[in-house]
């Protein structure tokens, strides 16, 4: 819990959890651009089916993957995040 508090209060941008969620939306755009570059077939497939990727991934970013990964993998992700 305290790791999550430290991440939210000190590491994440100040407007990440604001009413407009501007920085959160920027992260979603960056993810979309990265996937378009690295996995174009996946993005084309999602586009054909009109899947908005942010509907799936937005919550992952807001809670820093805390509710979508099992604890041993979550701690590895947080280690990499905090290390960078």
C-alpha positions as CSV (number, residue, x, y, z in Angstrom):
1,X,0.0,0.0,0.0
2,X,2.7,2.5,1.0
3,X,4.6,1.8,-2.3
4,X,1.5,2.7,-4.2
5,X,1.1,5.8,-2.2
6,X,4.7,6.8,-2.8
7,X,4.3,6.2,-6.5
8,X,1.1,8.2,-6.8
9,X,2.2,11.1,-4.6
10,X,5.9,11.6,-5.7
11,X,6.6,9.9,-9.0
12,X,3.5,10.3,-11.1
13,X,2.9,13.7,-12.8
14,X,0.8,16.1,-10.8
15,X,-2.2,16.1,-13.2
16,X,-2.2,12.3,-13.6
17,X,-5.2,12.0,-11.2
18,X,-6.8,15.3,-11.9
19,X,-10.4,15.8,-12.9
20,X,-9.4,15.9,-16.6
21,X,-6.9,13.0,-16.4
22,X,-4.7,14.7,-19.0
23,X,-1.5,12.9,-18.2
24,X,-3.3,9.6,-18.1
25,X,-4.7,10.3,-21.5
26,X,-1.3,11.1,-22.8
27,X,0.0,7.7,-21.5
28,X,-2.8,6.0,-23.4
29,X,-1.8,7.8,-26.6
30,X,1.9,6.8,-26.1
31,X,0.9,3.2,-25.6
32,X,-1.2,3.3,-28.7
33,X,1.6,4.8,-30.8
34,X,4.1,2.3,-29.3
35,X,1.9,-0.7,-30.2
36,X,1.3,0.7,-33.7
37,X,5.0,0.8,-34.2
38,X,5.9,-2.5,-32.5
39,X,2.7,-4.6,-33.2
40,X,1.0,-3.2,-36.3
41,X,-0.9,-6.4,-37.0
42,X,-2.5,-6.4,-33.5
43,X,-3.4,-2.7,-33.8
44,X,-4.9,-3.3,-37.3
45,X,-6.9,-6.3,-35.9
46,X,-8.2,-4.1,-33.0
47,X,-9.1,-1.4,-35.5
48,X,-11.0,-3.8,-37.7
49,X,-13.2,-4.7,-34.7
50,X,-13.4,-1.1,-33.4
51,X,-11.8,-1.9,-30.1
52,X,-10.7,1.1,-28.1
53,X,-7.5,-0.1,-26.4
54,X,-7.8,2.6,-23.7
55,X,-11.0,1.0,-22.4
56,X,-8.9,-2.0,-21.5
57,X,-5.7,-0.4,-20.4
58,X,-6.7,2.9,-18.8
59,X,-7.4,1.2,-15.4
60,X,-4.1,-0.6,-15.5
61,X,-2.2,2.7,-15.7
62,X,-4.4,4.5,-13.1
63,X,-3.7,1.9,-10.4
64,X,-0.2,1.1,-11.6
65,X,-1.2,-2.5,-12.4
66,X,-2.0,-3.3,-8.8
67,X,-5.3,-5.0,-9.5
68,X,-4.4,-6.8,-12.7
69,X,-1.2,-8.7,-11.9
70,X,-0.4,-11.3,-9.4
71,X,1.8,-10.1,-6.6
72,X,5.1,-11.6,-7.6
73,X,4.8,-10.2,-11.2
74,X,3.4,-6.9,-9.8
75,X,6.5,-6.4,-7.6
76,X,8.8,-7.0,-10.6
77,X,6.9,-4.4,-12.6
78,X,7.1,-1.9,-9.8
79,X,10.8,-2.7,-9.3
80,X,11.4,-1.9,-13.0
81,X,9.2,1.2,-12.8
82,X,11.0,2.5,-9.7
83,X,14.4,1.7,-11.0
84,X,13.9,3.6,-14.2
